[in-house]
Amino acid sequence: MSDTDTGLTIRNSEASDVPSVVKLDARITGIDKADYWVDMFERYGKREDRYFLIAEDPEGTLVGFIIGEVRAWEFGSPPSGWVFALGVDPDARLMKVGSTLFDAICVCLNKSGVDTVRTMLARDDELNMAFFRSQGMMGGPFIQLEMGLPGPANDGTGAKS
């Protein structure tokens, strides 16, 4: 799908995109997670109701990606779309890459039969919070809860071996 307003092409990912995704993510996060992205492609790039979309600029350079899926009935929630990964080349952030990717995944999720899209962010992730709010997202009806677990080397006494 080409976006005539931005000149971007949005398409499904291919295995050959993984190295570029790894490089872009490492540039954004400072962490090289090659194995993680290979796994993400295997899990989300090849299955129904799961989406791993790529944004390319007019020259064919990968400038962003977004990943999401349809999840159903967790904790009484009706099926909804979830976006859980978004990366945009910092040099392309004012070129509507994120908005174009978000719109494209929303179309995919809606075609899969859902009418709500959700995501979860760290409270202090101001960049992504501002982005998703600018897309019309707001606090939803669920509250995320968490607790720490002992590490795998913990012997149960609280002392690390």
BELBELTA-V291520 format. One record per helix or strand of 2 or more residues. SS is the DSSP state (2 for helix, 1 for strand). FROM is the first residue (numbers start at 1). TO is the last residue. Records with the same first field share a line. If there is no record, write none. Layout:
SS: FROM-TO + FROM-TO
This chain:
1: 9-12 + 50-56 + 62-71 + 80-88 + 117-118
2: 15-29 + 34-44 + 74-76 + 90-92 + 97-111 + 126-134
